[in-house]
C-alpha cells in the first residue's frame, strides 16, 4: 500500500504542475506533499496508515505552498544547507542563520541522541515570509550515507 500512496502523490503533483514550467509555489506543494506523506506514513498503522499518509500529504502541501510562494530555488537550497549545517555541526540551542534574496531563516538543533543504530536530533526551522515567522519542528536522523532524514 505504501507504493500506491506515493504513486497518488506523484500523480497529484504532476496534475498540479500541468504542462508549464513549475513555479516555486507548485514545487513547494509537490515537495511539501511528498515529505508530509512520508511523515504521515510513519504514524499510521493498519487501515489508518493510508489516512495518515493522505493527511500528511495534504498538510505538507499546504505548508509547502506557503513556503514555495515566497522562496526561490536558491533560497530553498540555502535553507536546506543550513539544516544540514545545524544538524551535522551545530551546538544544541545555537541557531544557524541563512538568508537569500530577501528570504531568511534559522535552524536551531537540539542535543544528539540515539534511536537504535541512528544518531538523531530534534530541530526547529524558522523561516520569515513577508516579515512573519513560519516555524517547523521536527526530528531528523543521520542515514548511513551521511544525509539527515526527517522522521517526524
Buried (B, 14 or more C-beta within 10 A) or exposed (E): EEEEBBEBBBEBBEEBBEEEEBEBBBBBBBBBBBBBBBBBBBBBEEEEBBEBBBBBBBBBBBBBBBBBBBBBEEBBEBBBBBBBBBBBEBEEEEBBEBBBEEBBBBBBBBEEEEEEEBBBBBBBBBBBBEEEEBEBEBBBBBEEEEEBEBBB
